[in-house]
Amino acid sequence: MVKKSSHKNLNSAALVKLKEAAAENEKMICAMLETSEEGLSGNTVKDRLKIYGKNEIATQRASSWLKQFAHSFFNPFNYILAASP
């Protein structure tokens, strides 16, 4: 059994579809995904790549330590603490 905490990033519709797919056989899953056991054709791959983009995880570069350090001085809570007696 899968723990609920692992599903916090899935919306309810996706979770329902995932549960339905787990209960189906291979041929039904291939039909749901519009593919076959041999995989996708080259044209289908190109079309889906245009629609959905590459299957990559988006990453964002972290701020430099100097920028993070400077940002900590401009935090409004610092001014509140400095103004308190």
DSSP file (Angstrom, degrees, kcal/mol; ACC not computed):
  #  RESIDUE AA STRUCTURE BP1 BP2  ACC     N-H-->O    O-->H-N    N-H-->O    O-->H-N    TCO  KAPPA ALPHA  PHI   PSI    X-CA   Y-CA   Z-CA
    1    1 A M              0   0    0      0, 0.0     2,-0.3     0, 0.0     0, 0.0   0.000 360.0 360.0 360.0 138.1    0.0    0.0    0.0
    2    2 A V        -     0   0    0      1,-0.1     2,-0.1     2,-0.0     5,-0.0  -0.674 360.0-118.5 -88.5 137.0    1.3    3.5   -0.9
    3    3 A K    >   -     0   0    0     -2,-0.3     3,-0.9     1,-0.1     4,-0.2  -0.428  15.4-127.8 -72.5 148.9    1.5    6.1    1.8
    4    4 A K  G >  S+     0   0    0      1,-0.2     3,-2.1     2,-0.2     4,-0.2   0.818 103.1  69.4 -66.6 -30.9   -0.6    9.3    1.3
    5    5 A S  G >  S+     0   0    0      1,-0.3     3,-1.0     2,-0.2    -1,-0.2   0.768  91.3  60.5 -62.4 -24.4    2.3   11.6    1.9
    6    6 A S  G <  S+     0   0    0     -3,-0.9     3,-0.3     1,-0.2    -1,-0.3   0.610 100.6  56.9 -76.7  -9.7    3.9   10.5   -1.4
    7    7 A H  G X   +     0   0    0     -3,-2.1     3,-1.6    -4,-0.2    -1,-0.2   0.328  70.0 105.3-100.9   7.1    0.8   11.8   -3.2
    8    8 A K  T <  S+     0   0    0     -3,-1.0    -1,-0.2     1,-0.3    -2,-0.1   0.723  81.9  49.7 -66.2 -18.7    0.9   15.4   -2.0
    9    9 A N  T 3  S+     0   0    0     -3,-0.3     2,-0.4    -4,-0.1    -1,-0.3   0.542  96.3  85.2 -92.9  -7.5    2.2   16.6   -5.4
   10   10 A L  S <  S-     0   0    0     -3,-1.6     2,-0.1     2,-0.0    -3,-0.0  -0.777  75.8-133.1 -95.0 135.5   -0.5   14.8   -7.4
   11   11 A N     >  -     0   0    0     -2,-0.4     4,-2.1     1,-0.1     5,-0.2  -0.412  30.0-104.2 -78.9 166.5   -3.8   16.4   -7.9
   12   12 A S  H  > S+     0   0    0      1,-0.2     4,-2.2     2,-0.2     5,-0.2   0.851 118.8  53.4 -63.6 -37.0   -7.0   14.4   -7.3
   13   13 A A  H  > S+     0   0    0      1,-0.2     4,-2.1     2,-0.2    -1,-0.2   0.911 110.3  47.4 -65.0 -41.3   -7.7   13.8  -11.0
   14   14 A A  H  > S+     0   0    0      1,-0.2     4,-2.2     2,-0.2    -2,-0.2   0.880 110.8  52.4 -66.3 -37.6   -4.2   12.5  -11.7
   15   15 A L  H  X S+     0   0    0     -4,-2.1     4,-2.2     2,-0.2    -2,-0.2   0.889 108.6  50.0 -66.1 -39.7   -4.5   10.2   -8.7
   16   16 A V  H  X S+     0   0    0     -4,-2.2     4,-2.3     2,-0.2    -2,-0.2   0.923 111.6  48.3 -63.8 -44.7   -7.8    8.8   -9.9
   17   17 A K  H  X S+     0   0    0     -4,-2.1     4,-2.4     1,-0.2    -2,-0.2   0.880 110.5  52.0 -63.4 -37.5   -6.3    8.1  -13.4
   18   18 A L  H  X S+     0   0    0     -4,-2.2     4,-1.8     2,-0.2    -1,-0.2   0.907 110.5  47.4 -65.6 -42.1   -3.3    6.5  -11.8
   19   19 A K  H  X S+     0   0    0     -4,-2.2     4,-1.0     2,-0.2    -2,-0.2   0.891 112.2  50.3 -66.2 -39.2   -5.5    4.2   -9.7
   20   20 A E  H >X S+     0   0    0     -4,-2.3     4,-0.6     1,-0.2     3,-0.5   0.912 110.0  50.1 -64.1 -42.6   -7.6    3.3  -12.8
   21   21 A A  H >< S+     0   0    0     -4,-2.4     3,-0.8     1,-0.2    -1,-0.2   0.860 105.3  57.3 -65.1 -35.4   -4.4    2.5  -14.8
   22   22 A A  H 3< S+     0   0    0     -4,-1.8    -1,-0.2     1,-0.2    -2,-0.2   0.786 106.9  49.6 -66.4 -26.0   -3.1    0.3  -12.0
   23   23 A A  H << S+     0   0    0     -4,-1.0    -1,-0.2    -3,-0.5    -2,-0.2   0.586 100.1  82.7 -88.2 -10.8   -6.3   -1.8  -12.2
   24   24 A E  S << S-     0   0    0     -3,-0.8     2,-0.1    -4,-0.6    -3,-0.0  -0.389  78.9-111.3 -91.6 167.5   -6.2   -2.3  -16.0
   25   25 A N     >  -     0   0    0     -2,-0.1     4,-2.0     1,-0.1     5,-0.2  -0.381  39.6 -94.0 -89.3 175.9   -4.3   -4.7  -18.2
   26   26 A E  H  > S+     0   0    0      1,-0.2     4,-2.5     2,-0.2     5,-0.2   0.882 121.7  51.7 -60.4 -42.9   -1.4   -3.8  -20.6
   27   27 A K  H  > S+     0   0    0      1,-0.2     4,-1.9     2,-0.2    -1,-0.2   0.880 110.2  49.0 -65.9 -37.7   -3.6   -3.4  -23.7
   28   28 A M  H  > S+     0   0    0      2,-0.2     4,-2.5     1,-0.2    -1,-0.2   0.891 110.9  50.5 -68.1 -38.9   -6.0   -1.0  -22.0
   29   29 A I  H  X S+     0   0    0     -4,-2.0     4,-2.2     2,-0.2    -2,-0.2   0.919 109.6  50.4 -65.5 -43.1   -3.1    1.1  -20.6
   30   30 A C  H  <>S+     0   0    0     -4,-2.5     5,-2.6     1,-0.2     4,-0.4   0.894 111.4  49.1 -61.1 -39.0   -1.6    1.4  -24.1
   31   31 A A  H ><5S+     0   0    0     -4,-1.9     3,-0.8     3,-0.2    -2,-0.2   0.904 110.0  51.0 -66.9 -40.6   -4.9    2.5  -25.4
   32   32 A M  H 3<5S+     0   0    0     -4,-2.5    -2,-0.2     1,-0.2    -1,-0.2   0.873 115.6  42.0 -63.0 -37.0   -5.3    5.1  -22.7
   33   33 A L  T 3<5S-     0   0    0     -4,-2.2    -1,-0.2    -5,-0.2    -2,-0.2   0.406 110.3-123.7 -90.9   1.6   -1.8    6.4  -23.4
   34   34 A E  T < 5S+     0   0    0     -3,-0.8     2,-0.2    -4,-0.4    -3,-0.2   0.937  75.3 102.5  53.9  52.8   -2.4    6.2  -27.2
   35   35 A T      < -     0   0    0     -5,-2.6     2,-0.3    -6,-0.1    -1,-0.2  -0.756  60.9-127.3-142.5-172.5    0.7    4.1  -27.7
   36   36 A S    >   -     0   0    0      3,-0.3     3,-1.1    -2,-0.2    -9,-0.0  -0.838  36.2 -95.6-136.2 175.4    1.5    0.4  -28.4
   37   37 A E  T 3  S+     0   0    0     -2,-0.3     3,-0.1     1,-0.3   -10,-0.0   0.747 124.5  57.0 -65.7 -21.8    3.8   -2.2  -26.9
   38   38 A E  T 3  S-     0   0    0      1,-0.3    -1,-0.3     0, 0.0     2,-0.2   0.641 113.2-121.8 -82.5 -15.3    6.4   -1.3  -29.5
   39   39 A G    <   -     0   0    0     -3,-1.1    -1,-0.3     2,-0.0    -3,-0.3  -0.623  44.2 -33.0 107.0-168.3    6.4    2.3  -28.4
   40   40 A L        -     0   0    0     -2,-0.2     2,-0.1    -5,-0.1    -5,-0.1  -0.591  57.8-116.6 -90.6 150.4    5.6    5.6  -30.3
   41   41 A S     >  -     0   0    0     -2,-0.2     4,-2.3     1,-0.1     5,-0.2  -0.393  32.0-106.5 -77.5 164.8    6.3    6.3  -33.9
   42   42 A G  H  > S+     0   0    0      1,-0.2     4,-2.1     2,-0.2     5,-0.1   0.878 120.4  49.9 -59.9 -40.7    8.8    9.0  -34.9
   43   43 A N  H  > S+     0   0    0      2,-0.2     4,-2.5     1,-0.2    -1,-0.2   0.893 110.1  50.4 -66.7 -39.9    6.1   11.3  -36.0
   44   44 A T  H  > S+     0   0    0      2,-0.2     4,-2.8     1,-0.2     5,-0.2   0.894 109.0  52.3 -65.0 -39.5    4.1   10.8  -32.8
   45   45 A V  H  X S+     0   0    0     -4,-2.3     4,-2.2     2,-0.2    -2,-0.2   0.934 110.7  47.4 -61.6 -45.6    7.2   11.6  -30.8
   46   46 A K  H  X S+     0   0    0     -4,-2.1     4,-1.8     2,-0.2    -2,-0.2   0.909 112.8  49.1 -61.9 -43.0    7.8   14.8  -32.7
   47   47 A D  H  X S+     0   0    0     -4,-2.5     4,-2.0     1,-0.2    -2,-0.2   0.930 113.4  45.5 -63.3 -45.4    4.2   15.9  -32.3
   48   48 A R  H  X>S+     0   0    0     -4,-2.8     4,-3.2     1,-0.2     5,-0.6   0.836 109.0  56.5 -69.0 -31.3    4.1   15.2  -28.5
   49   49 A L  H  X5S+     0   0    0     -4,-2.2     4,-1.4    -5,-0.2    -1,-0.2   0.890 108.7  47.4 -65.1 -38.3    7.5   16.9  -28.1
   50   50 A K  H  <5S+     0   0    0     -4,-1.8    -2,-0.2    -5,-0.2    -1,-0.2   0.901 118.9  40.5 -67.1 -40.5    5.9   20.0  -29.7
   51   51 A I  H  <5S+     0   0    0     -4,-2.0    -2,-0.2    -5,-0.1    -3,-0.2   0.953 132.5  18.8 -73.8 -50.8    2.8   19.8  -27.4
   52   52 A Y  H  <5S-     0   0    0     -4,-3.2    -3,-0.2     1,-0.2    -2,-0.2   0.633  96.2-139.0-101.5 -16.8    4.4   18.8  -24.1
   53   53 A G     << -     0   0    0     -4,-1.4    -1,-0.2    -5,-0.6    -2,-0.1  -0.232  47.3 -28.5  82.0-178.3    8.0   19.7  -24.4
   54   54 A K        -     0   0    0      1,-0.1     2,-1.8    -4,-0.1    -5,-0.0  -0.347  60.9-114.6 -71.7 152.6   11.0   17.7  -23.3
   55   55 A N        +     0   0    0     -2,-0.1     2,-0.3     2,-0.0    -1,-0.1  -0.573  69.7 132.5 -86.9  73.5   10.7   15.4  -20.3
   56   56 A E        -     0   0    0     -2,-1.8     2,-0.5     0, 0.0    -2,-0.0  -0.917  60.5-116.7-127.5 151.8   13.1   17.4  -18.1
   57   57 A I        -     0   0    0     -2,-0.3     2,-0.3     1,-0.0    -2,-0.0  -0.767  34.2-125.9 -86.5 126.6   13.0   18.7  -14.6
   58   58 A A        -     0   0    0     -2,-0.5     2,-0.3     2,-0.0    -1,-0.0  -0.541  30.8-169.0 -73.5 134.2   13.1   22.5  -14.5
   59   59 A T        -     0   0    0     -2,-0.3     2,-0.4     2,-0.0    -1,-0.0  -0.917  12.6-155.8-124.7 152.5   15.9   23.8  -12.3
   60   60 A Q        -     0   0    0     -2,-0.3     2,-0.2     0, 0.0    -2,-0.0  -0.995  25.8-117.2-128.2 133.3   16.6   27.3  -11.0
   61   61 A R        -     0   0    0     -2,-0.4     2,-0.1     1,-0.1     3,-0.1  -0.455  32.7-117.0 -70.8 136.7   20.0   28.4  -10.0
   62   62 A A        -     0   0    0     -2,-0.2    -1,-0.1     1,-0.1     3,-0.1  -0.380  33.2-100.2 -71.8 150.9   20.4   29.3   -6.3
   63   63 A S        -     0   0    0      1,-0.1    -1,-0.1    -2,-0.1     5,-0.0  -0.332  46.0 -95.8 -66.6 153.3   21.3   32.9   -5.4
   64   64 A S     >  -     0   0    0      1,-0.1     4,-2.2    -3,-0.1     5,-0.2  -0.291  30.6-114.5 -67.9 157.7   25.0   33.5   -4.6
   65   65 A W  H  > S+     0   0    0      1,-0.2     4,-2.4     2,-0.2     5,-0.2   0.842 116.6  56.3 -63.5 -32.0   25.9   33.5   -0.9
   66   66 A L  H  > S+     0   0    0      2,-0.2     4,-2.4     1,-0.2    -1,-0.2   0.903 107.7  47.3 -66.9 -40.6   26.8   37.2   -1.1
   67   67 A K  H  > S+     0   0    0      2,-0.2     4,-2.2     1,-0.2    -2,-0.2   0.901 113.2  48.6 -67.0 -40.9   23.3   38.0   -2.3
   68   68 A Q  H  X S+     0   0    0     -4,-2.2     4,-1.4     2,-0.2    -2,-0.2   0.900 111.9  49.7 -64.4 -41.1   21.7   35.9    0.4
   69   69 A F  H  X S+     0   0    0     -4,-2.4     4,-0.6     1,-0.2    -2,-0.2   0.914 112.4  46.8 -64.4 -44.2   23.8   37.5    3.0
   70   70 A A  H >X S+     0   0    0     -4,-2.4     3,-1.0     1,-0.2     4,-0.7   0.881 108.3  56.6 -66.1 -38.0   23.0   41.0    1.8
   71   71 A H  H >< S+     0   0    0     -4,-2.2     3,-0.7     1,-0.3    -1,-0.2   0.832  97.0  63.6 -63.3 -32.0   19.3   40.1    1.7
   72   72 A S  H >< S+     0   0    0     -4,-1.4     3,-0.7     1,-0.2    -1,-0.3   0.784  99.4  53.9 -65.6 -25.6   19.3   39.1    5.3
   73   73 A F  H << S+     0   0    0     -3,-1.0    -1,-0.2    -4,-0.6    -2,-0.2   0.736 104.8  54.0 -78.6 -22.8   20.2   42.7    6.3
   74   74 A F  T << S+     0   0    0     -4,-0.7    -1,-0.2    -3,-0.7    -2,-0.2   0.143  77.4 124.7 -99.0  19.4   17.2   44.2    4.4
   75   75 A N    X>  -     0   0    0     -3,-0.7     3,-1.3     1,-0.1     4,-0.8  -0.649  63.9-135.0 -77.1 131.6   14.7   41.9    6.2
   76   76 A P  H 3> S+     0   0    0      0, 0.0     4,-1.6     0, 0.0     3,-0.3   0.769 101.7  65.7 -62.2 -25.3   11.9   44.0    7.8
   77   77 A F  H 3> S+     0   0    0      1,-0.2     4,-2.4     2,-0.2     5,-0.2   0.813  93.2  60.7 -67.2 -28.3   12.1   42.0   11.0
   78   78 A N  H <> S+     0   0    0     -3,-1.3     4,-2.2     1,-0.2    -1,-0.2   0.897 104.5  48.8 -63.7 -39.0   15.6   43.3   11.6
   79   79 A Y  H  X S+     0   0    0     -4,-0.8     4,-1.8    -3,-0.3    -2,-0.2   0.864 109.8  51.6 -68.9 -36.4   14.2   46.8   11.8
   80   80 A I  H  X S+     0   0    0     -4,-1.6     4,-1.1     2,-0.2    -2,-0.2   0.922 111.9  46.6 -64.6 -43.8   11.5   45.8   14.2
   81   81 A L  H  < S+     0   0    0     -4,-2.4     3,-0.2     1,-0.2    -2,-0.2   0.887 112.2  50.3 -66.0 -38.4   14.1   44.1   16.4
   82   82 A A  H  < S+     0   0    0     -4,-2.2    -1,-0.2     1,-0.2    -2,-0.2   0.828 110.5  50.1 -69.8 -30.4   16.4   47.2   16.2
   83   83 A A  H  < S+     0   0    0     -4,-1.8    -1,-0.2    -5,-0.1    -2,-0.2   0.684  90.9  95.3 -82.2 -18.1   13.5   49.5   17.1
   84   84 A S     <        0   0    0     -4,-1.1    -3,-0.0    -3,-0.2    -4,-0.0  -0.471 360.0 360.0 -76.1 147.6   12.5   47.5   20.2
   85   85 A P              0   0    0      0, 0.0    -1,-0.1     0, 0.0    -4,-0.1   0.482 360.0 360.0 -73.7 360.0   13.9   48.6   23.6
